[in-house]
Amino acid sequence: MSNHAELHEEEHHEEHPGYGFYTAIWIGLIALTGLTVAIAGVDMGMYTVPLALLIACIKSMLVLNYFMHVKFDNILVKVFAAGCGVIIALVIIFLGFDVFIGGS
Amino acid sequence: MSAVSETHDNHHHDHAGHGYGDNSKLYIHIFRDDLGSKVGMWLFLFTEVLLFGGLFFLYFGYRVADPQAFHDAALNLDVMLGAVNTIVLLTSSLTMVLAIVAIQRDSVKLSLFYLAVTIACALTFLVNKYFEWSAKIHHGIYPGSDHVAEMPQGEISFFGLYYLMTGLHTFHVIVGAIIIAVCMVFIVKKHINKDKYIILENSGLYWHLVDLIWIFLFPLFYLLH
């Protein structure tokens, strides 16, 4: 009986995460912000920029998937969000060709 | 009696077909396409991302052209103020999402409280920005100033982009705060309620996008030196 109740609770949870769930995501985001600031003080040469951007990407995935609810949303919304990211990434990559090997 | 029955909104699927089983009551179904409005909101967010994306591409190009200048110029920015503003915006995103959970559970007062905290966070962000920019302007660092004109070209580009991108972002914070205030009025007037909160959800999406952009602005301008 209690097993069943738990199961139901879990199912319910998956559809509408509660206060605690979002607060946990927030703690994760704050921790990652602390990490970026801490890492910025350490000189890691060429890895500094990619690492800072990697952490920013992880943070934005948390915001997109949970705060913006994309993970639980309709496939149409998922396609929109992913398409947006893919287009930006493609432009960055092609811009990279230009600025790194384009010459003067 | 009921012309159209639409249950696009997945939050309401359990009510589907209610009107057909019980003939003793009159059900009036109002056509409402929550998924449609959400996709419309995402389309708008897409144009916002392209707007800021263009500026991020500029940043990328100028940074690669003169990394040393960007490194030196970033030393002028206050990491503490930037970090505090990051935490303030992340917290406001949390309270925004909690306001939606509250309205889903019909806790109107709690929802209003969380939205008020969100606006308070937005105002805190703006006050911090005010102090940050006044300190910069006091030191003669603003677009077109004599002090900036004497800097190397790369640093001029850095500060130009800094004012343009954080300025445009701050404008979005102001707009977001106004939208949230309007949502609070709608909640009080019951236009937004337990069964109809897509306006609040879409406003939340806008607010999270503002947060999302800052997540990238913060390391790129304040930390990479």
Chai-1 contact restraints between the chains, C-beta under 6 A:
chainA,res_idxA,chainB,res_idxB,connection_type,confidence,min_distance_angstrom,max_distance_angstrom,comment,restraint_id
A,H16,B,Q104,contact,1.0,0.0,6.0,A-B,restraint_1
A,Y19,B,L98,contact,1.0,0.0,6.0,A-B,restraint_2
A,Y19,B,V101,contact,1.0,0.0,6.0,A-B,restraint_3
A,Y22,B,L94,contact,1.0,0.0,6.0,A-B,restraint_4
A,Y22,B,V97,contact,1.0,0.0,6.0,A-B,restraint_5
A,W26,B,L94,contact,1.0,0.0,6.0,A-B,restraint_6
A,L29,B,L90,contact,1.0,0.0,6.0,A-B,restraint_7
A,T33,B,T86,contact,1.0,0.0,6.0,A-B,restraint_8
A,T36,B,P219,contact,1.0,0.0,6.0,A-B,restraint_9
A,V37,B,A83,contact,1.0,0.0,6.0,A-B,restraint_10
A,A40,B,L223,contact,1.0,0.0,6.0,A-B,restraint_11
A,V49,B,L224,contact,1.0,0.0,6.0,A-B,restraint_12
A,A52,B,P219,contact,1.0,0.0,6.0,A-B,restraint_13
A,A52,B,L223,contact,1.0,0.0,6.0,A-B,restraint_14
A,A56,B,I215,contact,1.0,0.0,6.0,A-B,restraint_15
A,A56,B,F216,contact,1.0,0.0,6.0,A-B,restraint_16
A,A56,B,P219,contact,1.0,0.0,6.0,A-B,restraint_17
A,K59,B,I215,contact,1.0,0.0,6.0,A-B,restraint_18
A,S60,B,L212,contact,1.0,0.0,6.0,A-B,restraint_19
A,S60,B,I215,contact,1.0,0.0,6.0,A-B,restraint_20
A,V63,B,H208,contact,1.0,0.0,6.0,A-B,restraint_21
A,V63,B,L212,contact,1.0,0.0,6.0,A-B,restraint_22
A,F67,B,S93,contact,1.0,0.0,6.0,A-B,restraint_23
A,F67,B,V97,contact,1.0,0.0,6.0,A-B,restraint_24
A,F67,B,H208,contact,1.0,0.0,6.0,A-B,restraint_25
A,M68,B,L205,contact,1.0,0.0,6.0,A-B,restraint_26
A,M68,B,H208,contact,1.0,0.0,6.0,A-B,restraint_27
A,N74,B,L35,contact,1.0,0.0,6.0,A-B,restraint_28
A,L76,B,V39,contact,1.0,0.0,6.0,A-B,restraint_29
A,V77,B,W42,contact,1.0,0.0,6.0,A-B,restraint_30
A,F80,B,W42,contact,1.0,0.0,6.0,A-B,restraint_31
A,C84,B,F46,contact,1.0,0.0,6.0,A-B,restraint_32
A,C84,B,V49,contact,1.0,0.0,6.0,A-B,restraint_33
A,I88,B,G53,contact,1.0,0.0,6.0,A-B,restraint_34
A,L95,B,F57,contact,1.0,0.0,6.0,A-B,restraint_35
A,V99,B,G61,contact,1.0,0.0,6.0,A-B,restraint_36
A,V99,B,V64,contact,1.0,0.0,6.0,A-B,restraint_37
